[in-house]
Amino acid sequence: MRANHLLFAVVMLFAVNNVQAQLELGAKLGAGTHWILGTQLKGYERVMPHPGFYGGITASYLFDDISLQTELLFITKGHDDRSYQDGKYRRELYYLQLPVFFGWKASKRSTIMMGPEFAYLLSSKKTTDGVAEDGTDDCYRFNVGLAIQYNMMITEHIGLDIKIYAALNRTFSVPYRSIDDPTHPNVWVEHADKGHNAGITLGFCYKFQAGK
């Protein structure tokens, strides 16, 4: 029995040592549109998507047709709210985000990736009628979600990323409040679901092989 265990360990060690994994490093920059998913699903159509941007670095291990990629991104999210009488309410969320993607090479230049995203809220700002105030305490600091990303390499080093994501936990630690009827700005409705971050991003990436 011990001999079988030893033989199995030797075979596994040999297999691991002979895996041809390539390390690939890179950077990425892009923009996106973000919204609060729960409010749209409940029919609060006045809660509108909000533009944002992202930037950061990437690291990938390539194993033939599969890959493991992680990223460290600074990303802005949020939403706009038309329920205010003049339509000038905006919520901005600033995250440090760490996705972990498992990828499958669909073709020579394209890869489909999916996996979890872990985000830490750096700060949040809410602006009404041009007056900004801190809204960080209204939100959960940690955000966990799922994402699917499609990567297309245009050249050997430059590519295009498209990603769709949705958070699993709530964005706000207090019920989100909006005006149900913009003609009566003193009538408020609390969104008990507190909302979930969701969005679509599009951007460019630069990658290069760093070694094996």
Secondary structure, DSSP 8 states (H G I E B T S, - for coil): -HHHHHHHHHHHHHHHHT--EEEEEEEEEEEEEEEEHHHHHTT-TTEEEEEEEEEEEEEEEEETTEEEEEEEEEEEEEEEETTSTTS-EEEEEEEEEEEEEEEEE-SSSEEEEEEEEEEEEEEEEEEETTEEEE-GGGB-SEEEEEEEEEEEESSSSEEEEEEEEEESS-SBSS-EEEES-TTSTT-EEEETT---EEEEEEEEEEEEEEE-
